[in-house]
Amino acid sequence: MAEAPAHVLLVSYLFPPSDVSAVRRVVALRRALHDLDVRTTVLTSRVSGVLPDDAANAIVRTGDLRAHADGQHRVVAGLADGAVTRTGRRWWTRAIVPDATAATWAPGAIHAALRIAERDRPDLVFTTSPPESVHLVGLALQRRGIPWFADLRDGWTFEPPTLRPYARNLDRMLEGVVVRRATCVTAVTEPIAADLTRRYPGARVVHLTNGFDPVALAQATDECATLDSSRFSLVYTGTGGLDGKDPRRFLRALDRVLSADPSLRERIELVVAGSFTEPETAAMRAPALAGVVRLLGRVEHPRALGLQQAADGLLLVTSVGVTQVATAKLYEYLAARKPILALAHANAAAALLERSGGHELAPPDDEAAIARALRAYVERRVVRGEPYAPSPDFDLNAYSFPRIAERLLELCAGTSVPETLGAPC
């Protein structure tokens, strides 16, 4: 590309009205691109639902068989009611490579993308995964000479879930096709980018960080009245075992600390907003934590942001043994400018928190270490009342989506497209 694109086709399996975290990146990126005078079209699945102004807002939704599978679309779109979620996957989804949407949605999405290219050719197609089948759309348009950025929010075969060990070679083959054929591959964390660079020498792989959306932050609700102003409010927003995390280790560590110093029961509260498994919910409602832990259930994103901003401190829980993790919530936490107690070790989230400074970290699988970190956090923030102070050289604005969109356009302008992949835009 010799210059920044004027029209970008954004391909994302989920999109509003879905309220799950998977939509945050593409929504914020689209908004930031519009502010930079870049026109966008969105191609997505009807599994998230539809809105009456889709056509006016250049949103194209295609059919998906999953939207008819026993209400599955309500779970996929983040519309399920209640605080308890299921973690199991339907048996048939395990048999399809790279994922079930390759059969249920991708064929229709490819057809729709080709029609978009015929009537309103984009200068760039930006496909963001998971699910990885979205990149099949990029492959189809790349064959038409349209530059293509493949965006990986999770690693594909890097630290993969053990759902299809029998199909790992096929997954790797498909990943290789995408990485080698894409004009550029963007990865949200450094471990994902480093892994792809090592395994695919010659491919253009760039770390394009996740971040926070200033517009969404400004739309947060006022949740000060939700929290107990007489106590230090530690807030957790998100999910538990649904994402491979286990908040129960922290709850046991909290029980340890309260047992050692019962006076803290009147000085701190843990407020939890999100969806959790039944065992996790039961642990939060244990008699030993009564009066200290409050479970609000699942809340809409503006309210989650409001809770983060109203909190005195924030709790982060990451998955054990996964180095690539640094979700959008982490950047929202940082933007709230509150001290974070993080169950994170030797992963992208821990590295970012260490650079930003002022936080307390512990390995997510070491209950004794979690208890020590919690005691240190309480002593520092509750007993001594130390204010949060980030490292002076940490640039929070580098993780805002307006800045990330600028970086994306810089990547576009700095990318040369081989003749075999079509002319530069």
C-alpha positions as CSV (number, residue, x, y, z in Angstrom):
1,M,0.0,0.0,0.0
2,A,1.3,3.4,-1.0
3,E,-1.2,5.3,1.3
4,A,-3.7,4.7,4.0
5,P,-7.0,3.0,2.8
6,A,-10.1,5.1,2.3
7,H,-12.5,2.2,2.7
8,V,-11.9,-0.8,5.0
9,L,-14.0,-3.9,5.2
10,L,-14.0,-5.2,8.8
11,V,-14.9,-8.9,9.2
12,S,-15.9,-10.0,12.7
13,Y,-18.0,-13.0,13.6
14,L,-19.6,-11.1,16.5
15,F,-20.8,-7.5,16.5
16,P,-23.4,-5.4,18.5
17,P,-26.0,-5.9,19.7
18,S,-23.8,-8.7,21.2
19,D,-22.3,-7.4,24.4
20,V,-19.5,-9.9,24.8
21,S,-15.9,-8.8,25.1
22,A,-15.1,-10.2,21.6
23,V,-16.8,-7.2,20.0
24,R,-14.9,-4.5,21.8
25,R,-11.8,-4.4,19.5
26,V,-13.6,-4.2,16.2
27,V,-16.2,-1.6,17.5
28,A,-13.5,0.7,19.0
29,L,-11.3,0.3,15.9
30,R,-14.2,1.2,13.6
31,R,-15.0,4.3,15.6
32,A,-11.4,5.4,15.6
33,L,-11.1,4.8,11.9
34,H,-14.1,6.9,11.2
35,D,-12.6,9.7,13.3
36,L,-9.6,9.5,10.9
37,D,-11.9,9.9,7.9
38,V,-11.7,6.2,6.9
39,R,-15.0,4.7,5.7
40,T,-15.7,1.2,6.9
41,T,-18.1,-1.6,6.1
42,V,-18.7,-4.4,8.7
43,L,-19.4,-8.0,7.7
44,T,-20.7,-10.1,10.5
45,S,-23.0,-12.9,11.5
46,R,-26.7,-12.7,12.4
47,V,-25.9,-14.8,15.4
48,S,-25.5,-11.6,17.4
49,G,-28.9,-10.3,16.3
50,V,-29.8,-7.4,14.0
51,L,-30.4,-3.7,14.4
52,P,-32.9,-1.6,12.5
53,D,-30.2,0.8,11.2
54,D,-27.8,-1.8,10.0
55,A,-28.1,-0.8,6.3
56,A,-27.6,2.9,7.1
57,N,-24.5,2.0,9.2
58,A,-23.0,-0.2,6.5
59,I,-23.4,-3.4,8.5
60,V,-23.9,-6.5,6.5
61,R,-25.1,-9.6,8.4
62,T,-25.2,-13.0,6.9
63,G,-27.1,-16.2,8.0
64,D,-25.6,-18.7,10.4
65,L,-26.9,-22.2,11.2
66,R,-25.8,-21.7,14.8
67,A,-28.5,-19.1,15.3
68,H,-31.0,-21.9,15.1
69,A,-29.2,-24.5,17.2
70,D,-31.3,-24.8,20.4
71,G,-30.9,-21.1,21.4
72,Q,-27.1,-21.4,21.1
73,H,-27.0,-17.9,19.6
74,R,-28.1,-16.4,22.9
75,V,-25.0,-17.8,24.6
76,V,-22.7,-16.9,21.7
77,A,-24.0,-13.3,21.5
78,G,-23.7,-12.8,25.3
79,L,-27.4,-12.5,25.8
80,A,-28.0,-15.4,28.2
81,D,-29.7,-14.4,31.4
82,G,-28.4,-15.0,34.9
83,A,-25.0,-15.3,36.5
84,V,-24.3,-19.0,35.8
85,T,-22.9,-20.0,32.4
86,R,-22.1,-23.4,30.9
87,T,-18.6,-24.3,29.8
88,G,-19.2,-27.3,27.6
89,R,-19.2,-27.3,23.8
90,R,-21.6,-29.2,21.6
91,W,-20.0,-32.4,20.4
92,W,-20.3,-31.5,16.7
93,T,-18.3,-28.3,17.1
94,R,-15.2,-30.4,17.9
95,A,-15.2,-32.1,14.5
96,I,-14.9,-29.1,12.3
97,V,-11.6,-27.4,11.5
98,P,-10.7,-24.7,12.2
99,D,-14.0,-24.1,14.0
100,A,-17.8,-24.8,13.6
101,T,-18.4,-21.4,11.9
102,A,-16.4,-22.7,8.9
103,A,-19.5,-24.7,8.1
104,T,-22.3,-22.7,9.6
105,W,-21.3,-19.1,8.6
106,A,-18.2,-18.8,6.5
107,P,-19.7,-19.9,3.1
108,G,-22.3,-17.2,3.3
109,A,-19.8,-14.7,4.5
110,I,-17.5,-15.3,1.6
111,H,-20.3,-14.9,-0.8
112,A,-21.4,-11.6,0.8
113,A,-17.8,-10.3,0.9
114,L,-17.4,-11.0,-2.9
115,R,-20.6,-9.1,-3.5
116,I,-19.4,-6.2,-1.4
117,A,-16.2,-6.1,-3.4
118,E,-18.1,-6.0,-6.7
119,R,-20.3,-3.0,-5.8
120,D,-18.0,-1.1,-3.3
121,R,-14.5,-2.4,-3.5
122,P,-12.6,-1.9,-0.2
123,D,-9.0,-0.8,-0.1
124,L,-8.3,-3.2,2.7
125,V,-10.0,-6.2,4.4
126,F,-9.4,-6.6,8.1
127,T,-10.4,-10.0,9.5
128,T,-10.3,-10.5,13.2
129,S,-10.3,-13.9,15.0
130,P,-11.4,-16.0,16.8
131,P,-13.2,-17.8,15.3
132,E,-10.4,-18.5,12.8
133,S,-12.8,-19.2,10.0
134,V,-13.2,-15.4,9.5
135,H,-9.8,-15.5,7.7
136,L,-11.4,-17.5,4.9
137,V,-13.1,-14.3,3.9
138,G,-9.7,-12.6,3.7
139,L,-8.3,-15.4,1.6
140,A,-11.2,-15.1,-0.8
141,L,-10.8,-11.3,-1.2
142,Q,-7.0,-11.5,-1.4
143,R,-7.4,-13.6,-4.5
144,R,-9.2,-10.6,-6.0
145,G,-6.1,-8.5,-5.3
146,I,-7.4,-6.7,-2.2
147,P,-4.8,-6.2,0.5
148,W,-5.7,-8.2,3.6
149,F,-4.7,-7.9,7.3
150,A,-5.4,-11.0,9.4
151,D,-5.9,-9.9,13.0
152,L,-5.3,-12.6,15.8
153,R,-6.9,-11.8,19.2
154,D,-5.9,-15.3,20.3
155,G,-3.1,-17.6,19.1
156,W,-4.4,-20.1,16.6
157,T,-2.1,-23.1,17.2
158,F,0.0,-21.3,19.8
159,E,-1.2,-22.5,23.3
160,P,-4.3,-24.0,21.7
161,P,-7.1,-25.6,23.7
162,T,-7.0,-29.5,23.6
163,L,-10.3,-29.9,21.9
164,R,-9.0,-31.4,18.6
165,P,-5.6,-33.0,19.1
166,Y,-6.4,-35.3,16.1
167,A,-6.7,-32.2,13.8
168,R,-3.7,-30.3,15.0
169,N,-1.8,-30.8,11.8
170,L,-4.7,-29.5,9.7
171,D,-5.1,-26.5,12.0
172,R,-1.4,-25.7,11.5
173,M,-1.7,-26.1,7.8
174,L,-4.6,-23.6,7.6
175,E,-2.8,-21.2,9.9
176,G,0.3,-21.4,7.6
177,V,-1.8,-20.5,4.6
178,V,-3.3,-17.5,6.3
179,V,0.0,-16.2,7.8
180,R,1.8,-16.6,4.5
181,R,-0.9,-15.2,2.2
182,A,-2.0,-12.2,4.3
183,T,-0.5,-8.9,3.5
184,C,0.1,-8.4,7.2
185,V,-0.7,-10.4,10.3
186,T,-1.5,-8.4,13.4
187,A,-1.4,-10.0,16.9
188,V,-2.8,-8.4,20.0
189,T,0.0,-9.6,22.3
190,E,3.8,-9.9,21.9
191,P,3.9,-13.7,22.6
192,I,1.5,-14.4,19.7
193,A,3.5,-12.2,17.4
194,A,6.9,-13.7,18.5
195,D,5.6,-17.2,18.0
196,L,4.3,-16.5,14.5
197,T,7.5,-14.7,13.5
198,R,9.6,-17.7,14.7
199,R,7.5,-20.3,12.9
200,Y,6.9,-18.3,9.7
201,P,10.1,-16.5,8.7
202,G,9.4,-14.0,5.9
203,A,5.8,-13.4,6.9
204,R,5.0,-9.8,8.0
205,V,3.8,-10.1,11.6
206,V,3.2,-7.1,13.8
207,H,2.2,-6.6,17.4
208,L,-1.0,-4.4,17.2
209,T,-1.9,-4.1,20.8
210,N,-5.4,-4.4,22.4
211,G,-6.6,-1.3,24.2
212,F,-9.3,0.8,25.6
213,D,-12.0,2.9,23.9
214,P,-12.2,6.5,25.3
215,V,-15.7,6.8,23.9
216,A,-16.9,3.7,25.8
217,L,-15.3,4.9,29.0
218,A,-17.1,8.2,28.7
219,Q,-20.4,6.3,28.4
220,A,-19.9,4.4,31.7
221,T,-22.6,4.6,34.2
222,D,-22.1,6.1,37.7
223,E,-21.8,3.2,40.1
224,C,-20.5,5.0,43.2
225,A,-23.8,4.3,45.0
226,T,-23.4,0.5,44.2
227,L,-20.2,0.3,46.3
228,D,-19.9,0.7,50.1
229,S,-18.2,4.1,50.6
230,S,-17.2,3.1,54.1
231,R,-15.0,0.2,52.9
232,F,-12.3,-0.4,50.4
233,S,-14.1,-1.8,47.3
234,L,-12.1,-4.3,45.3
235,V,-14.0,-4.9,42.1
236,Y,-13.8,-7.8,39.6
237,T,-15.6,-7.7,36.3
238,G,-15.6,-10.5,33.8
239,T,-16.0,-14.3,33.8
240,G,-14.5,-17.3,35.6
241,G,-14.1,-20.9,34.4
242,L,-15.8,-20.1,31.1
243,D,-12.5,-18.6,30.0
244,G,-10.2,-21.1,31.8
245,K,-9.7,-19.0,34.9
246,D,-10.4,-20.1,38.4
247,P,-11.3,-17.3,40.9
248,R,-11.8,-19.8,43.7
249,R,-8.1,-19.8,44.6
250,F,-8.4,-16.1,45.3
251,L,-11.5,-16.7,47.3
252,R,-9.7,-19.2,49.5
253,A,-6.8,-16.8,49.9
254,L,-9.3,-14.1,50.9
255,D,-10.7,-16.4,53.5
256,R,-7.2,-16.9,54.9
257,V,-6.5,-13.2,55.2
258,L,-9.9,-12.5,56.8
259,S,-9.4,-15.4,59.3
260,A,-5.9,-14.0,60.3
261,D,-7.4,-10.5,60.7
262,P,-11.2,-10.5,61.3
263,S,-11.2,-6.7,61.5
264,L,-10.7,-6.5,57.8
265,R,-14.3,-7.8,57.3
266,E,-15.5,-4.3,58.1
267,R,-12.9,-2.6,56.0
268,I,-13.0,-4.3,52.6
269,E,-15.5,-5.7,50.2
270,L,-15.1,-7.7,47.0
271,V,-17.8,-6.8,44.4
272,V,-18.0,-9.3,41.5
273,A,-19.9,-8.6,38.3
274,G,-20.0,-11.3,35.6
275,S,-21.0,-14.8,34.6
276,F,-19.6,-17.8,36.5
277,T,-20.0,-21.6,36.8
278,E,-22.1,-23.0,39.5
279,P,-19.1,-24.1,41.7
280,E,-17.6,-20.6,41.4
281,T,-20.9,-19.0,42.3
282,A,-21.3,-21.3,45.3
283,A,-17.7,-20.4,46.5
284,M,-18.6,-16.7,46.3
285,R,-21.7,-17.3,48.4
286,A,-19.9,-19.4,51.1
287,P,-20.8,-18.5,54.7
288,A,-17.2,-17.7,55.5
289,L,-17.3,-14.8,53.0
290,A,-20.7,-13.6,53.8
291,G,-20.8,-9.8,54.1
292,V,-17.6,-9.4,52.3
293,V,-18.2,-10.8,48.8
294,R,-21.1,-9.5,46.7
295,L,-22.1,-11.1,43.4
296,L,-24.0,-8.7,41.1
297,G,-24.4,-11.2,38.2
298,R,-23.8,-10.3,34.6
299,V,-24.0,-6.6,33.9
300,E,-23.9,-4.6,30.6
301,H,-20.6,-3.2,29.5
302,P,-21.3,0.5,30.5
303,R,-22.1,-0.7,34.0
304,A,-19.0,-2.8,34.2
305,L,-16.9,0.2,33.2
306,G,-18.7,2.3,35.8
307,L,-17.9,-0.3,38.5
308,Q,-14.2,-0.2,37.5
309,Q,-14.1,3.6,37.6
310,A,-15.9,3.7,41.0
311,A,-13.7,1.0,42.6
312,D,-10.9,1.6,45.0
313,G,-9.0,-1.3,43.5
314,L,-9.4,-3.9,40.8
315,L,-8.9,-7.7,40.8
316,L,-7.6,-9.5,37.7
317,V,-7.5,-13.2,37.2
318,T,-5.7,-14.8,34.3
319,S,-5.5,-18.4,33.1
320,V,-2.8,-20.8,34.3
321,G,-0.1,-21.6,31.9
322,V,-1.2,-19.3,29.1
323,T,1.4,-16.7,28.2
324,Q,-0.5,-14.9,25.4
325,V,-3.3,-13.5,27.6
326,A,-4.0,-9.7,27.8
327,T,-7.7,-9.2,27.3
328,A,-9.4,-5.9,26.6
329,K,-10.5,-5.7,30.2
330,L,-6.9,-5.3,31.3
331,Y,-6.6,-2.1,29.3
332,E,-9.9,-0.8,30.7
333,Y,-8.6,-1.5,34.2
334,L,-5.5,0.5,33.4
335,A,-7.6,3.3,32.1
336,A,-9.5,3.4,35.3
337,R,-6.2,4.3,37.0
338,K,-6.7,2.1,40.1
339,P,-4.3,-0.3,41.8
340,I,-4.7,-3.8,40.4
341,L,-4.3,-7.0,42.3
342,A,-3.5,-9.4,39.5
343,L,-3.3,-13.2,39.5
344,A,-0.9,-13.2,36.6
345,H,2.6,-14.6,36.1
346,A,4.9,-15.0,33.1
347,N,2.3,-13.9,30.6
348,A,1.5,-10.8,28.5
349,A,-0.8,-9.4,31.2
350,A,1.9,-9.6,33.9
351,A,4.5,-8.0,31.6
352,L,2.2,-5.0,30.9
353,L,1.3,-4.6,34.6
354,E,5.0,-4.6,35.5
355,R,5.7,-1.9,33.0
356,S,2.9,0.2,34.2
357,G,3.9,-0.1,37.8
358,G,2.0,0.3,41.1
359,H,0.3,-3.1,41.1
360,E,0.5,-6.4,43.1
361,L,1.0,-9.7,41.2
362,A,0.9,-13.4,42.1
363,P,0.9,-16.6,40.1
364,P,-2.7,-17.7,39.5
365,D,-2.1,-21.3,40.6
366,D,-0.3,-20.6,43.8
367,E,-2.7,-20.1,46.7
368,A,-0.1,-19.3,49.2
369,A,1.5,-16.6,46.9
370,I,-2.0,-15.2,46.3
371,A,-2.5,-14.8,50.0
372,R,0.8,-13.1,50.4
373,A,0.1,-10.7,47.6
374,L,-3.4,-10.0,49.0
375,R,-1.9,-9.2,52.5
376,A,0.7,-6.9,50.9
377,Y,-2.0,-5.2,48.8
378,V,-4.3,-4.7,51.8
379,E,-1.4,-3.4,53.9
380,R,-0.4,-0.9,51.2
381,R,-3.8,0.2,50.0
382,V,-6.2,-0.3,52.9
383,V,-4.2,0.0,56.1
384,R,-1.7,2.7,54.9
385,G,-4.0,4.2,52.3
386,E,-1.3,4.7,49.7
387,P,-2.6,6.2,46.5
388,Y,-2.0,4.5,43.2
389,A,0.9,5.9,41.2
390,P,1.9,4.4,37.8
391,S,5.5,4.5,36.5
392,P,6.3,8.0,35.2
393,D,7.5,6.6,31.9
394,F,4.4,4.5,31.2
395,D,2.3,6.0,28.3
396,L,-1.3,4.9,28.9
397,N,-2.5,6.7,25.8
398,A,-0.4,4.4,23.6
399,Y,-3.1,1.8,24.4
400,S,-6.1,3.9,23.4
401,F,-7.9,2.9,20.2
402,P,-7.4,6.2,18.5
403,R,-3.7,5.7,18.8
404,I,-4.0,2.0,17.7
405,A,-6.0,3.0,14.6
406,E,-3.3,5.5,13.7
407,R,-0.8,2.7,14.0
408,L,-2.9,0.5,11.7
409,L,-3.0,3.1,9.1
410,E,0.8,3.5,9.4
411,L,1.2,-0.2,8.8
412,C,-1.0,0.0,5.7
413,A,1.0,2.8,4.2
414,G,4.3,1.0,5.0
415,T,3.3,-2.3,3.4
416,S,4.4,-3.4,0.0
417,V,2.2,-6.0,-1.8
418,P,3.9,-8.6,-4.0
419,E,2.7,-8.5,-7.6
420,T,1.3,-12.0,-7.3
421,L,-1.1,-10.8,-4.6
422,G,-2.5,-7.9,-6.7
423,A,-1.7,-4.2,-7.1
424,P,-1.2,-2.0,-4.0
425,C,-4.1,0.0,-2.9
